[in-house]
């Protein structure tokens, strides 16, 4: 059971000067190169994102390597710096695969403790030349388990090593990633495998999803060559830690998206006039925006705590990640709903960006499990599960 009143250095909850500078640089870059029209344009391309901007994030700012140790080609910072980048990407609705590549796959490699795999893949993730994702990391994760609770992918020993068979559905960036880290069943129990997919043995079918800015795919393995990563004993710990880090990362994204929705709505109600005065001056509108602001501040707190726990590898990360997942998902849903409603008629049109944020909010809130699932897990973690109601 986790402590209900954990101790953490309060300074970890505040931004450093370096983090503020990073935020400013990223916001300026996204404003210059990743506006809504650019997002729409690149959604129609084969990879679904601006590959030139992906290269600038790596070459000019080093986003991909922020939380990767220097020994593996990264900058050696912590998850706290990466969370700043994730929040700004969420604010700009950036549609590149930062979450699956830089958060999920990179951390799965690091948590596995497999130096050979880290040396092979992390430098290429850090320099932006390799995109990656995870599959079979459920329940509550993208590309999860089948109905029996077992991995949908199995691994068997072939003539030249391990091969994968089976399928994983709704894998983030599954159709385009250069590397798949797959949790697969073996006769001795689940293992994690690294697979560099080729068409002959790995069929990848894009899924039609609500949030087109975050692509997902059905991945079918038909004897795909793979290499074991880490040890059999460490599989579940690696998967759990990776998903909790993913939840903390997603919470940061949701805070950024919520911030954009609130700022855009405040700006609109200040300039939109009705009955000779800005509609933002009406008390009913003020109350609704105040509710969003209060929710956003709660989400910032939840995200900051989860980020701090991830940055120092705190044992409280599962608790913090679940709490952040709940509060940030609900805040993003509220903020985007008001984004549409308080923009009136134009908020319902395809030409307005509000609907893109609504789709991102709805997709994100179930990406690593629903709010109810997080509450149930949280109750178990803090020792409240099974207690009678007060």
N, C-alpha and C positions, 0 to 999 in steps of 0.2 A: 504494500500500500504506500502511496506517495504522501508526503507531508502536506497538510492542508494550508500551511502558512510557510512556504519556502523562503529561504533567505537568498537574496541576490543583490549584488552591488548596484545601487540606484544609478550610478554613472553609466551603467550599461544600457539604461533605458533612454538616454539622451544622445542626440547626434553630436559627433565630434566636428571640429572645423573641417577636417578632410572630407567627412561624409557630406557636409553641407556644400562644399565646393564641388564634389562629385555630382550631387543632385542638380546644382545650377548648370553644370556643363551638359549633363544628360538632358535636362529639360530644354535647353537651348537647341541641342542637336535634334531632338524629336520635333520641336516646333519648326525647325528648318526643313527636315527631311522626311517626317512621318506624320503629316497631317491626314485628315480623314480621307481626302481624295486620293492620296498616295496609298493608303491602306486599301481602299476599294480597288484601285488599279492593280495592285500586286496580288490581291486575292484571286484574280483571274489567271495568274501565271502558273506554270507547272509546280513550282515549289511553294507558292502562296505567300511569299514575303519578299522584301527588298534585299537581295543578296549583296548589293553594294553597301547598304546601311549595315548589314551584318558584319561586313568587312571593316567598316569604319568603327563600329563598336569595339571590335578587337584591336585594330591597328592604332586608332587614335586614343582610345580610352582604356582598353584592356579589360572590358567587362567580363569576358568569358573566363579569364584566369584569376579574377579577384579572390575567390575563395579556394583556389587550387594551390597547394604548397609549391614553394620555389623549386624543390627538387624534381617536380614533375612539370616544370615549365610555366607555373603560375606566378602570381604576384605575392602570395603568402599572406594575404589579408584574411578576414574572417567572413562568416555569413552575414554579419552586420553590414558590411560594405556591399555585398551582393544584394541584400534586401533593399538598399537604396535604389539600385539599378532596376530591380524588379518592380518596385513601387512606381518608378517613373515610366517603365514600359507599360504597366497597367494603366497609368494615367493617359498615355498616348495610344492605347489599344494596339501596341506593337504586336504584330502577328508572327514574328519569327519564333523558332522553337527554343527559346531560352529555358523555359521550365523543364521540358524533357531532357535537353542536352546538358545544360550547365548546372541544373539542380539535381534532377533524378539520376541520370546516368553517371555524372561525375561523382556524386556522393555515394552511389551504390558501389562504385569502384573503390573509393576511399574507405568506406565502411567494411568492405570485404577484406581489407588488409593484404590483398594480393599484389605484391610489388611488381611482378612481371606484367600483369594486366595494366596496372597504373602507369608503368613506364611506357607501355605500348600505346595506350589510348589517351591518357590525360594531356600530354603535350599538344596533341592535335585538337583536343577540345579547347584547350587554353588559347591556341592561336587561330581558332575559328575555322580550321580546315576539315573538322569532323563533326557531324551532327549525330546524335545518339538518343536512345530512348530506352524505356524499360517495358517489359511485358510479363504478365503473370504475377504481378506483385500485389494481387488482391488478397482478401476482400477489401473493399474500400479503396482500391487503387485502380488506375487505368490498365486495361488489359488484364482483368482479374481472373478469379478462379471459376470453374464450372459449377453446376448446380449441386454437385456432391461435395463441394468444398475442396476438391483436389485441383492441381494445376491442369489447365487444358492442353498443356504441352508436355510431352514425355521425351526423355533422352535415352538413347541406347548406344552401346558400344558397337561401332562399325569396324570395317577392316582398317580404316585409317584414323580411327579416333571416334569421338562422340558425334552423333547425328541427332537432330531434333525432328519430332513428328507431332502433329496436332495443330491446334490453332489458338490464337489469342485475339479477342475482339476489342474494338474501341481503344486501340493503342495510340497514344499521343504521337503525332508525326510518324506513324507507323509506315506510311507509304513512301516517305522520303528519307528517313534516317539512314545514315551510313553504317551504324552499329546498333544492334539490338542486344540488350542484357535481359535474358529470359530466365525466369524461375520455372524450372521444369522438373517433373517427377522422374525418379530413377528407382531401380529395385531396392536401393539402400536408403531411399528418402529423397526429398527435394534438394536440388542444387541450383546454383546460378551459372548460366552459360553465356559466353560472348559469341555472338553470331554476326558475321558480316554478310548480309543477305545477297544472294544472286538469284536471278529469275528462274533458273532451272530447278531450284530446290526450295524457293521461298516465294510464295505468291502473296502479293499485297494489294488489297482492294480498298480504295478510299470509301469511307462511310459518309453518308449525307447526315450532317449534324446541325443542331440549332445554331451553334456558334461557329461560323465559317472562318473566323480568325484563329481558331485552334483546331487544326485538322486532326482527324483520327482515322484509323484504318483497321480492317480485318487482316491479320497476318496468319497465313497458313504455311506450315512447315512440312515439307515432304522429303525428309532425309537431308536437311540442311546441316552442313558441317559446323561444329561449334567447339569451343574450348571452355573447360570448366574454370570458374573464377572463384577464388576463396576456398574455404573448407566446408564440408557438409555440416559441421557443428555450428558454424556461424551464419548459416543461411537466414534463419528466421530473425536473428538480431539485425542483420544487414537490411532485410526487407522492411522491418518495423521502423528502424532508424531512418531509412530512405523516405518512407512514406510520411513520417512525422516532419522531416525536413521539408518535404514537398508541401505539406499543409501550411507550414510557417511561410514558405515562399509564396504560396497562393494567397495567403492572408495579406501579405505585403502588396501583391498585385491588386487585390480587391480594395485596399485602402486607397491606392492610387486612382483606380477607376471611380470610386466613390467621391474622392476629392474633385476630380474633373466634373462629375455630374453636378455636384453642389455649386462649384464655381461658375459653370456655364449657366446654371439656372438662376443664380443670383444676378449675374450680368444681364440675363434676359429680362427678368422682372423689373430691373432698374430702368431699362430703356423702353419697355413695352407700356404704352399708356392706354388707359381706359377711363372714361368719365373725367378726362382732363387731368389725370394724375398717374404716376407709375403704378402698375399693379402690385409692385413690391411694397407699396405703402399701405396696402390693405392688411388688416390685422390677421385675417384668415390665412393669407399667404405667408405672412411673417411666422405664424405659429408652425406651419408645415415645414418651412425652411429651418426653423429652430430645432424641430424634432430631428431633422436630418443631421444638423450640426452636432447635437448631443450624441446621436448614434455614431457619428464619424469619430468623435473624440474617444468614445468607448472602444471603437474598432482600432484606433491608433494605439491605444494602451495595450489592447490584447495582442496586436501584431508586434509591438515593441517588446513585450515580454517573451513571446515565442521566438522572436529574432535573437534576443539576448541569450535565451536558453540554447538555441541552435549554435550560436557563435562560440559558446564555451563548452559545448557538449554536456550540458547539464542533465542529470537524471530526471529533472522536471520537464524535459521537452515533451513527452507524451501528453502530460496534463496541459501544458501551455499551448501545444499545437491543437488539441481538441477544443479548448476554450476559444482560441483565435478563429478556428474554422467556423464555429457557431456564430460568434458575434460579427465577424467580418462578412460572412455570407449574408446574414440578415441585413446588415447595414448597406451592402452593395445592392441588394434587392430593393430596399426602401429608397435609396438615393436615385437609382435608375427609374423607379416608378414615378417619383416626383419630377425627374428630368423630363419624362414624357408628358405627364399631366400638366405641369406648370408652363410648358411650352405651348399648351393648347393644341390647336389643329395641326400646326407644323410638326409637333412632336410625334405624330402618328404617320408621317410620310416617310417613304423609303429614302428620299433625298436628304433627310435630316440624320445626323449621326446618332441620335438618341437610341434608335432601335438596335444599333450595333452594340452599344453598352448594355442594353437590356439583355440581349442574347448572351453576351459574355457573362453577365451576372447569373443568368439562369443556368448556363453550362457549368460555371465554376462552382456553384453551390452543391453540386452532386459529384464533382470530379473525384474527390477522395472519400466519398461517403456523404450521406445526408446529415442534416443538422441533428435529427433524432438519433441517428447512429452515433454521432459524436457525443451527444449528451449521455447516452447509455454507456459508452466506453468511459467517459469522464467520471460518471458515477461509480463505476467499478474501480477506477484508478485511485479515487480519493476515499474509497471505503464506504460509499453510500448505497451501493447496489443491495437490494434485498431488505433495506430498512423499512419499517412501516411508516406510512405518511404521518406527519405531525398533526 
